[in-house]
Structure formats: C-alpha cells, structure tokens
Amino acid sequence: GFMFGGFFVYLRELKQKQKEMKNIKELKEKYGKIFKLEIPTDEGDKVLILRKIDRLTYKAAMKMMEKDELSASEMMLRALTVEGDAEEVIKDLDSLRTAAGLLVEVIGVKTGNVQAL
C-alpha cells in the first residue's frame, strides 16, 4: 500500500511542477524576460514571478530610491509581480528587505564596455 500512496504523492507533485512550467511558459510568452524570486518568510518560502522593469516603473523607482529605498522596493514589487502575492512579502520587513536585495538583479543591466580612444 505504501508504494502506491507514495506514487500518488509523486504524481501530484509532478502535475504541480508541470502546471508551474506551463504557467512560466505562458508568462514568458506574455512578458518576455521574467524572474523568479524565492523569499523566505515566517510562513515558509514565498515565490514571486516578476516581469522585466519598464521605463516608467524604473524612473519612478529611481526617484523614490533617493528618499526611501524600502518604499521603492514595495512599489517595484507591486508593479512587476505577475505571479504570486507581493503583499505577503511586503508586510514582513525581513522578507521585504530580502526582496529589495533581489530586485537589484531584476533591474540590473548587462555590463557594457567603455574605452577612451
């Protein structure tokens, strides 16, 4: 009996993973580049899927950063989250601070090269 039960749990997890993958594929088709953030909270890890930052959100975030980094992070999480509950992360200071650190990678750009000629 045990093997059978274990198999069902395995199947259920597999289905969940496939659903997640399908979801991610759809989100990628819709938004282009997306980012998966895994943020530890008191209630376990929260997963947020964020889309790439757009010009308006970026400008607003940079303006807010000068005054209040956490508010800027909150705003970006709310604006960019396409899957998952951003509010769950925002309401917890530690989680928000963790997310703020990860956002740097989301809004980061590839490094280019400059050369004096």
C-alpha positions in Angstrom: 0.0 0.0 0.0 2.8 2.4 0.9 4.4 2.3 -2.5 1.1 3.1 -4.1 0.5 6.1 -1.8 4.0 7.4 -2.4 3.4 7.1 -6.2 0.3 9.3 -5.9 2.1 12.0 -4.0 4.8 11.9 -6.6 2.3 12.2 -9.4 0.6 15.1 -7.7 3.9 16.9 -7.3 4.8 16.2 -10.9 1.4 17.6 -12.1 2.0 20.7 -9.9 5.5 21.1 -11.4 4.1 20.7 -14.9 1.4 23.3 -14.2 4.1 25.6 -12.9 6.3 25.1 -16.0 3.3 25.7 -18.3 2.5 28.8 -16.3 6.0 30.0 -16.6 6.0 29.3 -20.4 2.8 31.4 -20.7 4.2 34.2 -18.6 7.4 34.2 -20.7 5.3 34.4 -23.9 3.3 37.3 -22.4 6.1 39.3 -20.8 9.3 38.2 -22.4 12.0 38.0 -19.7 10.7 37.1 -16.3 12.4 36.5 -12.9 11.6 34.0 -10.2 12.2 35.4 -6.7 12.3 32.9 -3.7 11.9 34.8 -0.5 12.0 33.2 2.9 9.2 34.3 5.3 8.0 33.1 8.6 5.3 31.1 6.8 7.8 29.4 4.5 9.3 30.4 1.2 7.2 32.7 -1.0 7.7 32.7 -4.7 7.1 35.7 -6.8 7.4 35.9 -10.6 8.4 39.4 -11.8 8.4 40.8 -15.3 11.2 42.9 -16.6 11.1 46.5 -15.5 9.8 49.1 -17.8 10.9 52.7 -18.3 8.1 54.3 -16.2 8.5 52.0 -13.3 12.3 52.4 -13.4 12.0 56.2 -13.4 9.6 56.2 -10.5 11.7 53.7 -8.6 14.9 55.8 -9.0 13.1 58.9 -7.8 11.8 57.1 -4.7 15.1 55.5 -4.0 16.6 58.9 -3.2 14.1 59.2 -0.3 13.1 55.8 0.8 14.6 52.5 -0.5 12.0 50.3 1.1 9.1 52.2 -0.4 10.8 52.0 -3.8 11.1 48.2 -3.4 7.4 48.0 -2.3 6.4 49.9 -5.4 8.5 47.8 -7.7 7.2 44.5 -6.2 3.6 45.7 -6.7 4.3 46.9 -10.2 6.4 44.0 -11.5 4.9 40.9 -9.8 2.9 38.9 -12.4 2.5 35.8 -10.3 2.5 35.3 -6.5 1.4 37.5 -3.7 3.6 40.6 -3.4 1.7 41.8 -0.3 2.7 38.7 1.6 6.3 39.8 1.2 5.7 43.5 1.7 4.0 43.1 5.0 7.0 41.4 6.6 10.1 43.7 7.0 12.7 40.9 6.8 11.1 39.5 3.6 10.8 42.9 2.1 14.5 43.6 2.8 15.4 40.2 1.2 13.3 41.0 -1.8 14.9 44.5 -2.1 18.3 42.8 -2.4 17.0 40.6 -5.1 15.4 43.4 -7.0 18.9 44.8 -7.8 19.3 41.8 -10.1 15.9 42.2 -11.7 16.5 45.9 -12.6 20.2 45.4 -13.3 21.6 45.6 -16.8 24.3 43.8 -18.6 27.7 45.5 -18.2 28.9 47.1 -21.4 32.3 48.5 -22.1 33.8 51.9 -22.4 37.1 52.8 -24.0 38.9 56.1 -24.4 40.2 56.4 -27.9 
